[in-house]
């Protein structure tokens, strides 16, 4: 079935349908934003019969229902309950500009190049428009909302066009009359008859261009799916803000009388916290996106739907799957949001509590935000049961398998759905490992290429070291406690860069995670560019630190470091020993050996 028609419509007919409300905007469309320059440029393009691009419309009345609104400028001119026949998907800025400038007598609410709001009426200087060196761009000008042009900072009146008679005497033709000028022409014949010949040339050369102008139109049929509408909108609106799933669902729910935007972001009219505000109070949840929240609710809804299918005895393809795919999120019914939103909010709070037990305390430490979606949905389903030792251990193993196996980067919709479903099964049956746990591997060679915190695995391994209770070399307090107290911390080289380079050690060897650990600014200042044996001794003798060898060795080991190899300045031995120590932490977290292809 063809889902669209390609045709053309006269500009006059399109503007008439907009003015009567037959063509409106879906509520997810952004507001009109064109400035004064773009308005004049568009008018000039049509006057010269230049193409202005196609517009895309969607037939209304199909399964895809949206809250709608009139084009800007018509809000108070149309009945509130007027149902449109078509919706503008692409061409909003152009059609709104032309409606306001060519079809409405009210001033155009636009802005200057510096974004200062202004109100303008647009005119053609008839003499300039048809002169020997005619330049339409120079012939188009604007006056203020009172139809006056002033200079000297508004003190001197330069041109007054407040009446039709004054327009005719000055030969200034209002753009809002380009489609129908009979009344204006009658006044011109009375007020300035000697200019009728000049005006008739203007009508032939300029006004005819507007009245005979056709616009290419792509019309999506009402059978078009919501997912297709979303994808089409994003592709044709590459110059603006992309339409998110949240925006599309908001418009869909609004058609049923529910304001999803107020629920998520809050409303100035209601003195209540929004759902997003409540989540943002937790440092680990402050960047949870509305689309992620919707995706998690889709997991809960589709799981419930599949359970009902199975209970009815359905089999094979009759059983609808658990899903987090975009198409299923877009089809999420309003009742599913109402049923699950509060439980999922609690689920995210449980997620934050779980992550804190795994040594995560700030959003920037989070390896993958995408992994929180199935985790929150699981938490919404099981509630406080996640604290049961057996379930908590399984969640931890699954979480670290996803992080250290680097399985949650890129497109993960299928993995999200599988993990949600398989975790719930695993909680009840020890032998049914989720595929993320089963598939995750970590090669010892991966340590050599982990150099920055941009990598999820890098963040994960750093957190595993912190989870073991690593202490700062200067303050003798845990790194985690120092972070909470906002002591300046960063990742630093154990064998300093200057020391390594002075001995010809390549950057590829000294700059990996194997030679890095979190330290305070104070500790790093003591290290400088010295050999480990020298700076360790210097630290121990510092009057603030004052540590014996055993105590210092204990602190070094808390970072998964060999005190003996550091004191001997044995770089090669240290790197291989650190590989083993970090490998042991990774193996413990994943519940499997660290090597290529090793199963659990």
Long-range contacts (C-beta under 8 A, 24 or more apart in sequence): 1-223, 2-221, 3-220, 3-221, 3-223, 3-224, 3-228, 4-218, 4-219, 4-220, 4-221, 4-224, 5-218, 5-219, 5-221, 6-216, 6-217, 6-218, 6-219, 7-216, 7-217, 7-219, 8-214, 8-215, 8-216, 8-217, 9-214, 9-215, 9-217, 10-212, 10-213, 10-214, 10-215, 11-46, 11-98, 11-210, 11-213, 11-214, 11-215, 12-179, 12-210, 12-211, 12-213, 14-55, 14-95, 14-215, 14-217, 15-95, 15-98, 15-99, 15-102, 15-103, 15-179, 16-103, 17-85, 17-86, 18-70, 18-71, 18-74, 18-95, 18-99, 18-103, 19-74, 19-77, 19-99, 19-103, 19-104, 20-78, 21-70, 21-74, 21-78, 21-79, 21-82, 21-84, 22-84, 22-85, 22-86, 23-57, 23-71, 23-84, 23-85, 23-86, 23-87, 23-88, 23-95, 24-68, 24-69, 24-70, 24-71, 24-84, 24-86, 24-87, 24-88, 25-68, 25-69, 25-70, 25-71, 25-87, 25-88, 25-92, 26-58, 26-66, 26-67, 26-68, 26-87, 26-88, 26-89, 26-251, 27-66, 27-67, 27-68, 27-69, 27-250, 27-251, 27-254, 28-66, 28-233, 28-243, 28-247, 28-248, 28-250, 28-251, 29-88, 29-92, 30-92, 30-240, 30-241, 31-72, 32-71, 32-72, 32-92, 32-93, 32-96, 32-97, 33-93, 33-111, 34-93, 34-96, 34-97, 34-110, 35-110, 35-111, 35-112, 35-113, 35-115, 36-110, 36-111, 36-112, 36-113, 36-118, 36-120, 36-142, 37-113, 38-93, 38-97, 39-97, 39-101, 39-108, 39-110, 39-120, 39-122, 39-142, 40-122, 40-137, 40-140, 40-142, 41-137, 42-94, 42-97, 42-98, 42-101, 43-101, 43-102, 43-122, 43-140, 43-175, 44-136, 44-137, 44-140, 46-98, 46-209, 46-210, 46-213, 47-129, 47-136, 47-140, 47-206, 47-209, 47-210, 48-136, 48-209, 49-209, 49-213, 51-216, 52-94, 52-215, 53-91, 53-94, 53-216, 54-90, 54-91, 54-215, 54-216, 54-217, 54-218, 55-88, 55-90, 55-91, 55-94, 55-95, 55-215, 55-216, 55-217, 55-218, 56-88, 56-89, 56-90, 56-91, 56-217, 56-218, 56-219, 56-220, 56-232, 56-236, 57-86, 57-87, 57-88, 57-89, 57-217, 57-218, 57-219, 57-220, 58-86, 58-87, 58-89, 58-219, 58-220, 58-222, 58-224, 58-229, 59-85, 59-86, 59-219, 59-220, 59-221, 59-222, 60-84, 60-85, 60-86, 60-87, 60-222, 61-85, 61-222, 62-221, 62-222, 62-223, 62-224, 63-222, 63-223, 63-225, 63-226, 64-222, 64-224, 64-225, 64-226, 64-229, 64-252, 65-252, 65-255, 65-256, 66-251, 66-252, 66-254, 66-255, 67-251, 67-252, 67-254, 67-255, 71-95, 71-96, 71-99, 72-96, 72-100, 72-109, 73-99, 73-100, 73-104, 73-106, 73-108, 73-109, 74-99, 74-104, 86-219, 89-220, 89-229, 89-232, 89-233, 89-236, 90-218, 90-233, 90-236, 90-237, 101-175, 101-176, 102-175, 102-176, 102-178, 102-179, 102-210, 103-176, 103-179, 104-176, 105-176, 107-144, 107-145, 118-144, 119-144, 119-145, 120-144, 120-145, 121-145, 121-147, 121-161, 121-174, 121-175, 121-176, 122-174, 122-175, 122-176, 123-161, 123-167, 123-172, 123-173, 123-174, 123-175, 124-172, 124-173, 124-175, 124-202, 124-206, 125-171, 125-172, 126-171, 126-172, 126-173, 126-195, 126-198, 126-199, 126-202, 127-171, 127-198, 129-202, 129-205, 129-206, 130-198, 130-201, 130-202, 130-205, 130-206, 134-205, 136-206, 140-175, 165-191, 168-192, 168-195, 171-195, 171-198, 171-199, 173-199, 173-202, 178-207, 178-210, 178-211, 179-210, 179-211, 181-207, 225-327, 226-252, 226-330, 226-331, 227-326, 227-327, 227-330, 227-331, 230-326, 230-330, 244-290, 244-291, 245-291, 245-294, 245-326, 245-329, 245-330, 246-289, 246-290, 246-291, 246-294, 248-330, 249-294, 249-329, 249-330, 249-332, 253-334, 253-337, 256-334, 258-334, 258-337, 260-337, 263-341, 264-290, 264-293, 275-341, 275-345, 278-345, 279-345, 279-348, 282-349, 282-352, 283-361, 283-362, 283-363, 284-351, 284-352, 284-355, 284-356, 284-360, 284-361, 284-362, 284-363, 284-366, 285-348, 285-349, 285-351, 285-352, 285-363, 286-363, 287-363, 287-369, 288-348, 288-369, 288-372, 289-369, 291-329, 292-369, 292-370, 292-372, 292-373, 293-341, 293-344, 293-348, 294-329, 294-332, 294-337, 295-324, 295-329, 295-373, 295-416, 296-324, 296-344, 296-347, 296-373, 296-374, 296-376, 296-377, 296-380, 297-332, 297-336, 297-337, 297-340, 297-341, 297-344, 297-377, 298-323, 298-324, 298-328, 298-329, 298-332, 298-336, 299-323, 299-324, 299-373, 299-374, 299-377, 299-416, 299-417, 299-420, 300-336, 300-340, 300-343, 300-344, 300-377, 300-380, 300-381, 301-332, 301-333, 301-336, 301-339, 301-340, 302-328, 302-417, 303-381, 303-420, 303-421, 303-424, 321-417, 322-417, 322-420, 322-421, 323-413, 323-417, 324-373, 324-374, 324-413, 324-416, 324-417, 324-420, 325-413, 325-414, 325-417, 326-413, 340-380, 343-380, 344-376, 344-377, 344-380, 346-379, 346-380, 346-383, 347-376, 347-377, 347-378, 347-379, 347-380, 347-381, 348-372, 348-376, 348-379, 350-376, 350-379, 350-383, 350-384, 350-386, 351-375, 351-376, 351-379, 354-379, 354-386, 354-392, 354-395, 354-399, 357-392, 357-396, 358-396, 358-399, 358-400, 358-463, 358-467, 359-463, 359-464, 359-466, 359-467, 359-480, 360-463, 361-480, 361-483, 361-484, 362-483, 365-459, 365-462, 365-463, 366-459, 367-403, 367-408, 367-456, 367-457, 367-459, 367-460, 367-463, 368-402, 368-403, 368-408, 368-409, 368-456, 370-408, 370-409, 370-412, 370-416, 371-399, 371-402, 371-403, 371-408, 373-416, 374-416, 374-417, 374-419, 374-420, 374-423, 375-399, 377-420, 378-420, 378-423, 378-424, 381-424, 382-424, 382-427, 385-427, 390-427, 391-427, 394-423, 394-426, 394-427, 395-423, 396-589, 397-437, 397-589, 397-590, 397-591, 398-423, 398-426, 398-434, 398-436, 398-437, 400-460, 400-464, 400-586, 400-589, 400-590, 401-436, 401-437, 401-440, 401-590, 401-591, 402-436, 402-440, 403-456, 403-457, 403-459, 403-460, 404-440, 404-442, 404-457, 404-460, 404-461, 404-586, 404-589, 404-590, 405-436, 405-439, 405-440, 405-441, 405-442, 405-590, 406-455, 406-456, 406-457, 407-436, 407-439, 407-440, 408-456, 409-456, 433-600, 437-590, 437-591, 437-600, 438-599, 438-600, 440-590, 440-592, 441-592, 441-595, 441-596, 441-597, 441-598, 442-583, 442-586, 442-590, 442-594, 443-594, 443-595, 443-596, 444-579, 444-583, 444-594, 444-595, 447-512, 447-513, 447-514, 447-578, 447-579, 447-582, 447-583, 448-508, 448-509, 448-512, 448-514, 449-512, 450-512, 450-513, 451-511, 451-512, 451-513, 453-491, 458-513, 460-589, 461-513, 461-582, 461-585, 461-586, 462-491, 462-513, 462-518, 464-582, 464-585, 464-586, 464-589, 465-517, 465-518, 465-559, 465-560, 465-582, 465-585, 466-518, 468-558, 468-560, 468-585, 469-558, 470-517, 470-518, 470-558, 470-559, 470-560, 471-555, 471-558, 472-519, 472-520, 472-523, 472-555, 473-519, 473-520, 473-523, 473-526, 473-539, 473-545, 473-552, 473-555, 473-556, 474-519, 474-520, 474-522, 474-523, 474-526, 474-539, 474-542, 474-544, 474-545, 475-520, 475-522, 475-523, 476-545, 476-547, 476-555, 479-518, 482-520, 487-520, 487-521, 488-520, 488-521, 489-518, 489-519, 489-520, 489-521, 490-518, 490-519, 490-521, 490-524, 491-516, 491-517, 491-518, 491-519, 492-516, 492-517, 492-518, 492-519, 492-523, 492-524, 492-527, 494-532, 494-559, 494-561, 494-566, 494-574, 495-531, 495-532, 495-571, 495-574, 496-527, 496-528, 496-529, 496-530, 496-535, 497-529, 498-528, 498-529, 499-529, 499-530, 499-531, 500-571, 503-571, 505-571, 509-575, 510-571, 513-582, 514-575, 514-578, 514-579, 514-582, 515-574, 515-575, 515-578, 517-559, 517-561, 518-559, 531-569, 532-566, 532-567, 532-569, 533-566, 533-567, 533-568, 533-569, 536-566, 536-567, 560-585
